[in-house]
Amino acid sequence: MRQVLPPLKALRAFEAVARHLSFSKAADELHVTPGAVSQQIRALEELLGERLFNRTKRWVCLTEAASRMLPDIQAGLEILTRACSSKAAPVGERTLTISVAPSFASKWLLPRLPSFYDQHADVDLRISATVGLADFKRDGVDLAIRLGHGRYRGLVAEPLFAEALTPLCSPELLKRKGRLQTPDDLRKHRLIHDTSIPGAGEHAAWDKWLTLAGAKQVSAQRGVRFTLAELAMQAAIDGAGVVLGRVVLAERDVAAGRLVRPFKTVLPLDVSYFLVRPSGTPVRQAAVSFRNWLFNALSH
């Protein structure tokens, strides 16, 4: 027996509230009263037998059930919108622009893209790898992956994963200059600084790690500095010294043996990676597909 579909008005109300995390903003977008939105949400919750939002006087958040439903409902509404349009979607509609930092693009995203294309051959990705933060409207960006605190005005930010720092170097360097048995042994090596780490000065990250590890004889003032994380890591791979590298971004280099981790001590960063998109704008199917693929990739 075919399951009864919820009313389209209720689904539109749910999607708007979930996107804005606000009943009043959803009501403004739909040109109805907040009471009418609440009524649609209650009707949908009764039909589904699931609570969709946790509400207080100050905030609204999605329940686990709502989080599972949202991407498919957004995709369904987008498909309905396209189906009702009298014009065929232009070729540009298949292009999805992703803004990422060069280090994240080269070390994490690019090696995983073949699996995305295997699942979504109809989507053409445009990777905009820039150090500066993208202006979504001006730069024509659909989604961005940012390392920060997740508080971006006018944007919706979903947490991806945290990041931490630890010393990394090539195995050839250790063969040439001797093993790193204690943190103080770093005094015999050139330190490589990644100055692109958010909130860290030229020496702050190494200073913090050396203090955490209990090193007493190593100066964080020494070494070579790079403004791009991937250059700092490549210098370590080439044997130029020991980099205080990003654990997640270095995973593949460590697994391949290009880098080794001489110490277990890690310095957690107070920032994380977030998937970011504009609020208050329709979410295209291509963006939903990329978002779902990304979160699936994180779980494997």
Secondary structure as GFF3:
##gff-version 3
##sequence-region A 1 300
A	DSSP	alpha_helix	8	20	.	.	.	ID=ss1
A	DSSP	alpha_helix	23	30	.	.	.	ID=ss2
A	DSSP	alpha_helix	34	48	.	.	.	ID=ss3
A	DSSP	beta_strand	53	55	.	.	.	ID=ss4
A	DSSP	beta_strand	60	62	.	.	.	ID=ss5
A	DSSP	alpha_helix	64	84	.	.	.	ID=ss6
A	DSSP	three_ten_helix	91	94	.	.	.	ID=ss7
A	DSSP	beta_strand	95	100	.	.	.	ID=ss8
A	DSSP	alpha_helix	102	104	.	.	.	ID=ss9
A	DSSP	pi_helix	105	109	.	.	.	ID=ss10
A	DSSP	alpha_helix	110	119	.	.	.	ID=ss11
A	DSSP	beta_strand	124	129	.	.	.	ID=ss12
A	DSSP	alpha_helix	136	139	.	.	.	ID=ss13
A	DSSP	beta_strand	143	148	.	.	.	ID=ss14
A	DSSP	beta_strand	155	168	.	.	.	ID=ss15
A	DSSP	alpha_helix	171	177	.	.	.	ID=ss16
A	DSSP	three_ten_helix	183	188	.	.	.	ID=ss17
A	DSSP	beta_strand	191	194	.	.	.	ID=ss18
A	DSSP	alpha_helix	204	213	.	.	.	ID=ss19
A	DSSP	beta_strand	224	226	.	.	.	ID=ss20
A	DSSP	alpha_helix	229	237	.	.	.	ID=ss21
A	DSSP	beta_strand	242	246	.	.	.	ID=ss22
A	DSSP	alpha_helix	251	255	.	.	.	ID=ss23
A	DSSP	beta_strand	267	278	.	.	.	ID=ss24
A	DSSP	alpha_helix	285	298	.	.	.	ID=ss25
###
